[in-house]
């Protein structure tokens, strides 16, 4: 994988999807996409516990329910996306 790619499509390149993830700095956001966290420029909620991640200025990828908590933790998003936390 060259240094300019923001994500790897694990469905098209399965040989790259499970090897060296922590060392490569990649994060799985859904069943078929691995991303460089530093390439994510925005995150917002979707219904059903999912999220949407913007990569750069022109790509948006859906984040699965199972990957949303790790994404929120990585970016320091506290509490529930859908309601304001009580003090």
Order of alpha helices (4+ residues) and beta strands (2+ residues): beta-alpha-alpha-beta-beta-beta-beta-beta-alpha
